[in-house]
Amino acid sequence: MPPIRFVVFIAASLLVLIGILRWTLRARPVMPAASLTGGIAFVIVVGGMCFAKFAATAGLPWPLYYGVPAVVTLALPPLALRMQGSEFAWYVLLAFASSPAIHAVFSFFAGWHEYMPFWHIPSVWDMGS
């Protein structure tokens, strides 16, 4: 994956996860500080994607480089934000739906298929050929 694509994927994923966290916690009388939700999202997205990229490049097994970020994604926000059951349910649903959704958007509109290479979505640019 070219470095600019990796940075764009990270930026898009970071914004999506911050949005998910903010939406999930919207009913709270006092919203957690933006620095806290942003920091959690940064650890999950930037840390997770960098770990996955380097682990995959090093030839580690895919359950490790998908599994470790998935566990952090599942555990960090509920613990750090002390999520209630309904908040956690929405968070898990949206967090895990966002990854394939981001992949679908980038695959279809930009023709970037490397985010989830095992699931090919044709690009709008390839449909006319």
Stockholm file with secondary structure:
# STOCKHOLM 1.0

chainA/1-129         MPPIRFVVFIAASLLVLIGILRWTLRARPVMPAASLTGGIAFVIVVGGMCFAKFAATAGLPWPLYYGVPAVVTLALPPLALRMQGSEFAWYVLLAFASSPAIHAVFSFFAGWHEYMPFWHIPSVWDMGS
#=GR chainA/1-129 SS CCHHHHHHHHHHHHHHHHHHHHHHTTTSSSCCCHHHHHHHHHIIIIIHHHHHHHHHHTTCCHHHHHHHHHHHHHHHHHHHHTCCHHHHHHHHHHHHHHHHHHHHHIIIIICCCCSSTTSCCCCHHHHTC
#=GC SS_cons         CCHHHHHHHHHHHHHHHHHHHHHHTTTSSSCCCHHHHHHHHHIIIIIHHHHHHHHHHTTCCHHHHHHHHHHHHHHHHHHHHTCCHHHHHHHHHHHHHHHHHHHHHIIIIICCCCSSTTSCCCCHHHHTC
//
